[in-house]
Amino acid sequence: MKIMKIEGDRKLTGTIRVSGAKNASVAIIPAAILTDEEVTICNVPEITDTDALCDILSDLNVETSRASGSLIINPKNMENVEIKEDHSKKLRASYYFMGALLGKYKKCSMFFPGGCSIGARPIDLHLKGFEALGAVVSKNKNKYTVEAKELKGANIYLDIASVGATINIMLAAVRAKGKTIIDNAAKEPEIVNVATFLNNMGAKITGAGTSRIKIEGVDYLHKCFHEVIPDRIEAGSYRRMGALCGERLKVDKLIPEHLDSLLSKLEEIGIDLEIGQDYVIVSKNDHIKPTTIKTATYPGFPTDLQQPFTVLLTQADGKSKVVETIWENRFMHISYLNKLGSDITVKNQTATIEGKTALKGTEVVATDLRAGAAMVAAGLVAKGETTITNVEHILRGYENIIEKLTDVGAKIALIEV
Ligand code: UD1
């Protein structure tokens, strides 16, 4: 078992380089099997979630290798065999193999995906989308089989603008006959990046990034070279750490426009920001104003940044509110923040934070990936030593987090116990 130890109350200064986006990579890796040729994807983060997807590729007899920051995937000898349950259970995004296998072979059989326990996380919209394209879905205990004689383009309206359903339907529809339209599609930058990847392989997708995506099915997809966009959630997490304890902390190699909602909120509460073309420099402010944030689909305030932002609001002068609208169970970090000394109550999907409270290091748990990022942020600002357990959640999504934070002055270590 690994734990993280942080000696808090230190200044962070210097440069943190943002890695490639986890949420784009975890869709692009499964999407790569839609061709039979070799694809090269650069800027794929080396995190346990991408490793887990490479294990699945190995189950399917797809070769992968890493070279100078790129992941090379070669599906030339691929076989459509059942993915091991242990492998699909490791992460949520294993479900992207459903859309990709359905698109390529018109059949897939897969165990229910795993992932963070932040809500019920149904996949009904994914399955409804596959059915609209002509597939028949059957479920036996925790295993799904999805198959179609032929996939035919369809008009699909998503009841919720789901990121996963939008991408999964795109993956199947690129190899369907005729035209598919996805209405009320999710608009996240990761969706645009996945659509660009598919188009680089010869797909015909337009409208990604808007609520109407149009896909003209093609018979064949070919090799390509693709670059993953910077991880806006990782970038946002480090910016918050900068706002808590930074002294001109530069968060570099990002796309500022991907996080307008966060930048506006940081400015609103009084954080001093210098925004460049591909960087943001952020410094701590001892007099943060309280505020209200409400999570929403893109371009609204991202739910994935809600938990780390709560830590920042414990240092605001007065009462703040955080309203979570996407996931039912995304306040598990609160009891640990309170253990560190904050004063937060949760009622009806709303956290009320009484600031400003001094945080003092203690033992806490990373209950999920972004809760883990919140615990790291809290440990950095708390006086004394914070010990975080269940850190495998953090390692799923933050590449080289120990090295990145150590380089800018944090005292943080990953210890095998
Ligand atoms: C993705 C992100 C996750 C982020 C979330 C919302 C990845 C790998 N993960 O998750 O980090 O928090 O978007 O921005 O990209 N829903 C249904 N039925 C479905 C699908 C979704 O009811 O079939 C509901 C969910 O329960 C949730 C909402 O729709 O309440 C949004 O979920 P969705 O956008 O699908 O999230 P994910 O793609 O799982």
Residues whose N, C-alpha, C, O or C-beta is under 5 A from the ligand:
A	BS01	UD1	N23 A93 R121 P122 I123 D124 L125 H126 I160 A161 S162 V163 G164 A165 T303 D304 I326 W327
